[in-house]
Amino acid sequence: MIPYRLVLACLLPVALGGCLAKTALDIATAPVRVVSKGVDLATTSQSESDENRGREIRRQEERLGRLERDYEKQLDACEDGNRRACDDARDTYAEMQQIIPTIPYRPSDD
């Protein structure tokens, strides 16, 4: 029994020394980690900004696609004599003209 207690008594300070050093390091670096996390939350990286811009462009392209489909339907109804459809087509066309300049030009793959 005594040899086991002796081995345990010798290993205990070594094992606890690592734990205490780790705890001291964690306490010393905590303020730096907190400030760094706050800065990360407060700023937007370039990649995040690019992703957000890409999402916005896709939303605008989808909206323009819906408007173009509605516009075609409204023009067909207008040609059939529906005055309300003519007014709606005019409004839809005006909205399309506002969205088009905000979408970047992409050359076709042809």
Contact map, one row per residue, 1 for C-alpha under 8 A:
11111000000000000000000000000000000000000000000000000000000000000000000000000000000000000000000000000000000000
11111100000000000000000000000000000000000000000000000000000000000000000000000000000000000000000000000000000000
11111110000000000000000000000000000000000000000000000000000000000000000000000000000000000000000000000000000000
11111111000000000000000000000000000000000000000000000000000000000000000000000000000000000000000000000000000000
11111111100000000000000000000000000000000000000000000000000000000000000000000000000000000000000000000000000000
01111111110000000000000000000000000000000000000000000000000000000000000000000000000000000000000000000000000000
00111111111000000000000000000000000000000000000000000000000000000000000000000000000000000000000000000000000000
00011111111100000000000000000000000000000000000000000000000000000000000000000000000000000000000000000000000000
00001111111110000000000000000000000000000000000000000000000000000000000000000000000000000000000000000000000000
00000111111111000000000000000000000000000000000000000000000000000000000000000000000000000000000000000000000000
00000011111111100000000000000000000000000000000000000000000000000000000000000000000000000000000000000000000000
00000001111111110000000000000000000000000000000000000000000000000000000000000000000000000000000000000000000000
00000000111111111000000000000000000000000000000000000000000000000000000000000000000000000000000000000000000000
00000000011111111100000000000000000000000000000000000000000000000000000000000000000000000000000000000000000000
00000000001111111110000000000000000000000000000000000000000000000000000000000000000000000000000000000000000000
00000000000111111111000000000000000000000000000000000000000000000000000000000000000000000000000000000000000000
00000000000011111111100000000000000000000000000000000000000000000000000000000000000000000000000000000000000000
00000000000001111111110000000000000000000000000000000000000000000000000000000000000000000000000000000000000000
00000000000000111111111000000000000000000000000000000000000000000000000000000000000000000000000000000000000000
00000000000000011111111100000000000000000000000000000000000000000000000000000000000000000000000000000000000000
00000000000000001111111110000000000000000000000000000000000000000000000000000000000000000000000000000000000000
00000000000000000111111111000000000000000000000000000000000000000000000000000000000000000000000000000000000000
00000000000000000011111111100000000000000000000000000000000000000000000000000000000000000000000000000000000000
00000000000000000001111111110000000000000000000000000000000000000000000000000000000000000000000000000000000000
00000000000000000000111111111000000000000000000000000000000000000000000000000000000000000000000000000000000000
00000000000000000000011111111100000000000000000000000000000000000000000000000000000000000000000000000000000000
00000000000000000000001111111100000000000000000000000000000000000000000000000000000000000000000000000000000000
00000000000000000000000111111110000000000000000000000000000000000000000000000000000000000000000000000000000000
00000000000000000000000011111111100000000000000000000000000000000000000000000000000000000000000000000000000000
00000000000000000000000001111111110000000000000000000000000000000000000000000000000000000000000000000000000000
00000000000000000000000000011111111000000000000000000000000000000000000000000000000000000000000000000000000000
00000000000000000000000000001111111100000000000000000000000000000000000000000000000000000000000000000000000000
00000000000000000000000000001111111110000000000000000000000000000000000000000000000000000000000000000000000000
00000000000000000000000000000111111111000000000000000000000000000000000000000000000000000000000000000000000000
00000000000000000000000000000011111111100000000000000000000000000000000000000000000000000000000000000000000000
00000000000000000000000000000001111111110000000000000000000000000000000000000000000000000000000000000000000000
00000000000000000000000000000000111111111000000000000000000000000000000000000000000000000000000000000000000000
00000000000000000000000000000000011111111100000000000000000000000000000000000000000000000000000000000000000000
00000000000000000000000000000000001111111110000000000000000000000000000000000000000000000000000000000000000000
00000000000000000000000000000000000111111111000000000000000000000000000000000000000000000000000000000000000000
00000000000000000000000000000000000011111111000000000000000000000000000000000000000000000000000000000000000000
00000000000000000000000000000000000001111111000000000000000000000000000000000000000000000000000000000000000000
00000000000000000000000000000000000000111111100000000000000000000000000000000000000000000000000000000000000000
00000000000000000000000000000000000000011111110110000000000000000000000000000000000000000000000000000000000000
00000000000000000000000000000000000000000011111110000000000000000000000000000000000000000000000000000000000000
00000000000000000000000000000000000000000001111111000000000000000000000000000000000000000000000000000000000000
00000000000000000000000000000000000000000000111111100000000000000000000000000000000000000000000000000000000000
00000000000000000000000000000000000000000001111111110000000000000000000000000000000000000000000000000000000000
00000000000000000000000000000000000000000001111111111000000000000000000000000000000000000000000000000000000000
00000000000000000000000000000000000000000000011111111100000000000000000000000000000000000000000000000000000000
00000000000000000000000000000000000000000000001111111110000000000000000000000000000000000000000000000000000000
00000000000000000000000000000000000000000000000111111111000000000000000000000000000000000000000000000000000000
00000000000000000000000000000000000000000000000011111111100000000000000000000000000000000000000000000000000000
00000000000000000000000000000000000000000000000001111111110000000000000000000000000000000000000000000000000000
00000000000000000000000000000000000000000000000000111111111000000000000000000000000000000000000000000000000000
00000000000000000000000000000000000000000000000000011111111100000000000000000000000000000000000000000000000000
00000000000000000000000000000000000000000000000000001111111110000000000000000000000000000000000000000111000000
00000000000000000000000000000000000000000000000000000111111111000000000000000000000000000000000000000000000000
00000000000000000000000000000000000000000000000000000011111111100000000000000000000000000000000000000000000000
00000000000000000000000000000000000000000000000000000001111111110000000000000000000000000000000000100110000000
00000000000000000000000000000000000000000000000000000000111111111000000000000000000000000000000000000010000000
00000000000000000000000000000000000000000000000000000000011111111100000000000000000000000000000000000000000000
00000000000000000000000000000000000000000000000000000000001111111110000000000000000000000000000000000000000000
00000000000000000000000000000000000000000000000000000000000111111111000000000000000000000000000100110000000000
00000000000000000000000000000000000000000000000000000000000011111111100000000000000000000000000000000000000000
00000000000000000000000000000000000000000000000000000000000001111111110000000000000000000000000000000000000000
00000000000000000000000000000000000000000000000000000000000000111111111000000000000000000001100100000000000000
00000000000000000000000000000000000000000000000000000000000000011111111100000000000000000000000100000000000000
00000000000000000000000000000000000000000000000000000000000000001111111110000000000000000000000000000000000000
00000000000000000000000000000000000000000000000000000000000000000111111111000000000000001001000000000000000000
00000000000000000000000000000000000000000000000000000000000000000011111111100000000000001001100000000000000000
00000000000000000000000000000000000000000000000000000000000000000001111111110000000000000000000000000000000000
00000000000000000000000000000000000000000000000000000000000000000000111111111000000000000000000000000000000000
00000000000000000000000000000000000000000000000000000000000000000000011111111100000011011000000000000000000000
00000000000000000000000000000000000000000000000000000000000000000000001111111110000011001000000000000000000000
00000000000000000000000000000000000000000000000000000000000000000000000111111111000000000000000000000000000000
00000000000000000000000000000000000000000000000000000000000000000000000011111111110011000000000000000000000000
00000000000000000000000000000000000000000000000000000000000000000000000001111111111111001000000000000000000000
00000000000000000000000000000000000000000000000000000000000000000000000000111111110000000000000000000000000000
00000000000000000000000000000000000000000000000000000000000000000000000000011111110000000000000000000000000000
00000000000000000000000000000000000000000000000000000000000000000000000000001111111000000000000000000000000000
00000000000000000000000000000000000000000000000000000000000000000000000000001111111111000000000000000000000000
00000000000000000000000000000000000000000000000000000000000000000000000000000100111111100000000000000000000000
00000000000000000000000000000000000000000000000000000000000000000000000000000100011111110000000000000000000000
00000000000000000000000000000000000000000000000000000000000000000000000001101100011111111000000000000000000000
00000000000000000000000000000000000000000000000000000000000000000000000001101100011111111100000000000000000000
00000000000000000000000000000000000000000000000000000000000000000000000000000000001111111110000000000000000000
00000000000000000000000000000000000000000000000000000000000000000000000001000000000111111111000000000000000000
00000000000000000000000000000000000000000000000000000000000000000000011001100100000011111111100000000000000000
00000000000000000000000000000000000000000000000000000000000000000000000000000000000001111111110000000000000000
00000000000000000000000000000000000000000000000000000000000000000000000000000000000000111111111000000000000000
00000000000000000000000000000000000000000000000000000000000000000010011000000000000000011111111100000000000000
00000000000000000000000000000000000000000000000000000000000000000010001000000000000000001111111110000000000000
00000000000000000000000000000000000000000000000000000000000000000000000000000000000000000111111111000000000000
00000000000000000000000000000000000000000000000000000000000000000000000000000000000000000011111111100000000000
00000000000000000000000000000000000000000000000000000000000000010011000000000000000000000001111111110000000000
00000000000000000000000000000000000000000000000000000000000000000000000000000000000000000000111111111000000000
00000000000000000000000000000000000000000000000000000000000000000000000000000000000000000000011111111100000000
00000000000000000000000000000000000000000000000000000000000100010000000000000000000000000000001111111110000000
00000000000000000000000000000000000000000000000000000000000000010000000000000000000000000000000111111110000000
00000000000000000000000000000000000000000000000000000000000000000000000000000000000000000000000011111111000000
00000000000000000000000000000000000000000000000000000000100100000000000000000000000000000000000001111111000000
00000000000000000000000000000000000000000000000000000000100110000000000000000000000000000000000000111111100000
00000000000000000000000000000000000000000000000000000000100000000000000000000000000000000000000000001111110000
00000000000000000000000000000000000000000000000000000000000000000000000000000000000000000000000000000011111000
00000000000000000000000000000000000000000000000000000000000000000000000000000000000000000000000000000001111100
00000000000000000000000000000000000000000000000000000000000000000000000000000000000000000000000000000000111110
00000000000000000000000000000000000000000000000000000000000000000000000000000000000000000000000000000000011111
00000000000000000000000000000000000000000000000000000000000000000000000000000000000000000000000000000000001111
00000000000000000000000000000000000000000000000000000000000000000000000000000000000000000000000000000000000111
